[in-house]
């Protein structure tokens, strides 16, 4: 189990940085400013220079990757129902993701932003959950087809 967790941490670091970098490039492009910004202005203003802000962004992205990668181990506990695993995974990720999102400057720590964040989080979580359920349903059907041969 220890090796599995270490593997998830390492994977999470790299996937978090990759996704964070790609998202920051996408949002920089969509902003129309024609400059790269690793994070929103309210985050960048916390630092004396862009390099320090970029390093901080990378650490936040890595932390987000580790969070989602490690908490996916919840789904390996077969004594839990799929519903219990999903709710537990969603809540744990939400509890730890909110501070990271606020720290990254994506949202401020006020009621309106937290409600907005929560609605978006639940929507995205639900979409990802549906996609994974459909993938697993197809996988189970393929296994059943092989067993019935």
MIMIRO-702623 format. One line per 5 residues: for each residue x, y, z of C-alpha. Coordinates in nm, 4 decimals, padded with zeros to 6 digits, always signed. Example, Ala and Ser with C-alpha at 12.3 -4.5 7.8 and 13.67 -1.06 7.14 Angstrom:
2
+01.2300:-00.4500:+00.7800  +01.3670:-00.1060:+00.7140
# end
This chain:
149
+00.0000:+00.0000:+00.0000  +00.2879:+00.2369:+00.0833  +00.4367:+00.1938:-00.2657  +00.0952:+00.2515:-00.4206  +00.0590:+00.5803:-00.2321
+00.4110:+00.6928:-00.3265  +00.3371:+00.6081:-00.6893  +00.0149:+00.8095:-00.6769  +00.1963:+01.1055:-00.5198  +00.4644:+01.1080:-00.7916
+00.2045:+01.0635:-01.0672  -00.0105:+01.3370:-00.9119  +00.2791:+01.5825:-00.9003  +00.3528:+01.5431:-01.2703  -00.0065:+01.5282:-01.3935
-00.1013:+01.8253:-01.1736  +00.1830:+02.0363:-01.3123  +00.1023:+01.9301:-01.6702  -00.2684:+02.0097:-01.6402  -00.1992:+02.3339:-01.4506
+00.0449:+02.4503:-01.7162  -00.1907:+02.3619:-02.0016  -00.4830:+02.5348:-01.8298  -00.2759:+02.8469:-01.7584  -00.1714:+02.8630:-02.1241
-00.5332:+02.8167:-02.2342  -00.6646:+03.0875:-01.9999  -00.3794:+03.3219:-02.0975  -00.4711:+03.2740:-02.4629  -00.8444:+03.3173:-02.4011
-00.7872:+03.6384:-02.2022  -00.6712:+03.8088:-02.5223  -00.3864:+03.9951:-02.3475  -00.1258:+03.8228:-02.5670  +00.0932:+03.7569:-02.2625
+00.1351:+03.4461:-02.0536  +00.0077:+03.4628:-01.6961  +00.0486:+03.1534:-01.4779  -00.2334:+03.2731:-01.2509  -00.4887:+03.5522:-01.2042
-00.3685:+03.9060:-01.1236  -00.4769:+03.8835:-00.7588  -00.2379:+03.5882:-00.7170  +00.0503:+03.7427:-00.9139  +00.0343:+04.0608:-00.7039
+00.1295:+03.8583:-00.3968  +00.4814:+03.8081:-00.5350  +00.7735:+04.0382:-00.6090  +00.8364:+03.8866:-00.9524  +00.6869:+03.6500:-01.2098
+00.9397:+03.3730:-01.1496  +00.8404:+03.3435:-00.7841  +00.4721:+03.3484:-00.8835  +00.5356:+03.0748:-01.1388  +00.7168:+02.8590:-00.8820
+00.4273:+02.9047:-00.6383  +00.1819:+02.8137:-00.9164  +00.3746:+02.4952:-00.9920  +00.3608:+02.3941:-00.6243  -00.0143:+02.4562:-00.6140
-00.0694:+02.2598:-00.9371  +00.1411:+01.9731:-00.8006  -00.0599:+01.9783:-00.4766  -00.3866:+01.9614:-00.6690  -00.2541:+01.6699:-00.8723
-00.1451:+01.4855:-00.5573  -00.4829:+01.5506:-00.3955  -00.6863:+01.4021:-00.6789  -00.4407:+01.1201:-00.7453  -00.4163:+01.0026:-00.3844
-00.7881:+01.0363:-00.3094  -00.8651:+00.8132:-00.6071  -00.7385:+00.5301:-00.3850  -01.0767:+00.5563:-00.2125  -01.2164:+00.3615:-00.5075
-00.9949:+00.0635:-00.4240  -01.1851:-00.0037:-00.0992  -01.4234:-00.2690:-00.2250  -01.6031:-00.2975:+00.1082  -01.7631:+00.0439:+00.0374
-02.0548:+00.0851:-00.2011  -01.9852:+00.2846:-00.5182  -02.2179:+00.5551:-00.3869  -02.0312:+00.5802:-00.0560  -01.6939:+00.5891:-00.2342
-01.8136:+00.8604:-00.4725  -01.9600:+01.0833:-00.2010  -01.6524:+01.0382:+00.0192  -01.4185:+01.1148:-00.2725  -01.6199:+01.4218:-00.3713
-01.6317:+01.5636:-00.0177  -01.2658:+01.5020:+00.0667  -01.1517:+01.6568:-00.2606  -01.3814:+01.9550:-00.2092  -01.2535:+02.0176:+00.1449
-00.8895:+02.0226:+00.0330  -00.9416:+02.1729:-00.3134  -01.1216:+02.4881:-00.1909  -00.8160:+02.6222:-00.0018  -00.5898:+02.5433:-00.2978
-00.8251:+02.7218:-00.5403  -00.8430:+03.0257:-00.3107  -00.4645:+03.0199:-00.2613  -00.4168:+03.0056:-00.6401  -00.6288:+03.3186:-00.6765
-00.8980:+03.1462:-00.8806  -01.1608:+03.2491:-00.6270  -01.1648:+03.4869:-00.3339  -01.2769:+03.3725:+00.0072  -01.6246:+03.5252:+00.0077
-01.9736:+03.3765:-00.0018  -02.0513:+03.4557:-00.3671  -01.7236:+03.3110:-00.4951  -01.7532:+03.0031:-00.2728  -02.1081:+02.9383:-00.3956
-01.9907:+02.9858:-00.7550  -01.6952:+02.7543:-00.6955  -01.9185:+02.4931:-00.5320  -02.1669:+02.4914:-00.8209  -01.8883:+02.4599:-01.0784
-01.7115:+02.1918:-00.8706  -02.0281:+01.9815:-00.8393  -02.1057:+02.0209:-01.2114  -01.7542:+01.9217:-01.3221  -01.7392:+01.6375:-01.0685
-02.0735:+01.5055:-01.1952  -01.9596:+01.5170:-01.5607  -01.6323:+01.3385:-01.4795  -01.8247:+01.0823:-01.2707  -02.0625:+01.0108:-01.5620
-01.7713:+00.9670:-01.8041  -01.5939:+00.7237:-01.5706  -01.9163:+00.5323:-01.5027  -01.9751:+00.4897:-01.8769  -01.6152:+00.3779:-01.9326
-01.6418:+00.1252:-01.6482  -01.9820:+00.0042:-01.7671  -01.8344:-00.0654:-02.1109  -01.5351:-00.2398:-01.9522  -01.7634:-00.4606:-01.7414
-01.9707:-00.5473:-02.0498  -01.6537:-00.6528:-02.2327  -01.5485:-00.8729:-01.9397  -01.8953:-01.0293:-01.9204  -01.8908:-01.0960:-02.2952
-01.5566:-01.2766:-02.2604  -01.6870:-01.4788:-01.9654  -01.9974:-01.5828:-02.1582  -01.7936:-01.7244:-02.4483
# end
